[in-house]
């Protein structure tokens, strides 16, 4: 059975200023999502599921269906504010979705096979999909999940701070802990070289340039739906008065590790990650894609 690719695309892209999920970056206006799907098809994935807001559906289908028809099976699920499916009868007022782990739960009725989860606006590189597909076919189980571990110095923006989940990996190559750092950036030193720091309560702390980070590229079986649904219910009820609280995948992963319910193999990659947090990132991403096309990594017209 071929694994499935689940793309999280319900975010509002507030720092970017527009719908970066459907913005064009390739030579013919290809979205970042299209490069992800292209790599996934070549790696051996058999289906792609878009997790979106319901109001995005017509736009998404208009963009992706003509290009993907006959190449890979597609489906769409909606991340909503309805908490009744989780046994919560109260209404909690929010202006944004509940976060990435909640978005994964939106796919629980349509995913029946091993699957991986990615962000819509992140460019991960071909190797990442091949390694994840191989793991989902040969290494995954209901107690052994995975994540692709990127080197932190290959994931930062030149245009501002970013959030990164900095990983500690044990001797068996499994995730031991993940530390959410919400303000990570390059800092030039006196000699002009750049170090990496994160800021917390007004103080700066160094991070090793070869530290592994999570860029939200995870591998699961459908067992994750059962395991994380209860966690989400607890989280939502504990945050009824916190409209900015988000149930992130690393929060669920840490709880599973602490409870001894699952482990997460950290699959290392040397791929250069790039993405669009800020509008200023767009020309850089376009240049990176143009270079990959020129090097023959991707065809100039992705779907011909």
HUMO-V560199 format. One line per field, one symbol per residue. phi: phi as a letter, one per 30 degrees, with the letter a starting at -180 (. if undefined). psi: psi as a letter, one per 20 degrees, with the letter a starting at -180 (. if undefined). burial: I if it has 24 or more other C-alpha atoms within 12 Angstrom, else O. A space follows every 50 residues. Layout:
BEGIN
phi: ???
psi: ???
burial: ???
END
This chain:
BEGIN
phi: .ddccccdbcdchdddjadddcdcbdecidddeddddeddeddkdcabbc cbdeddeddddddcdddceicadbabbcdbcdcddciccdccdbcbddjd ddddddcddccbbebbcbddccccjeeddddddddddbbdadbbcabdcc dddcbccdcldbcbcdcccddcicdcbbcdccbcadbdcddjdcccbbcb hiccbdbddcddbdcibbcbceeddddcddddeeddddbdcbdcdbcdee dddddddddidacbdccdbceddbabdceddedddddddedddddidbdd cdcc
psi: pqrqpppokjrilhihianhhjqphrhkjprhhhhghghgghhjqiqppp orqhiigggghhghghhipihqqqrpqporjoihijkoiqpopqiqrjrh hhhghhjhiiojrqqqprqhjpohqghghgggggghhhiqriioarqpoq phijiqqijrqrpqopqppahjjqpgqpoooinprqopahjiqprpqqpp liqppqpqhjqpqpklnqprrihhgghighgggggghikhjniippnqgh ggghggghikhqropooqqjqoqqangqhihghgggggghghghijhqqg ohj.
burial: OIIIIIIIIIIIOOOOOOIIIIIIIIIOOIIIIIIIIIIIIOIIIIIIII IIIOOIOOOIOOOIOOIIOOOIIIIIIIIIIOIOOIOOOOOIOOOIIIII IIIIIIIIOIIOIIIIIIIIIIIIIIIIIIIIIIIIIOOIIIIIIIIIII IIIIIIIIOOOIIIIIIIIOOOOIIIIIIIIOIIIIIOOOOOOOIIIIOO OOOOOIIOIOIIIIIIIIIIIIIIIOIIIIIIIOIIOOOOOOOOIIIIII IIIIIIIOOOOIIIIIIIIIIIIIIIIIIOIIOOIIOIIIOOOOOOOIOO OIIO
END
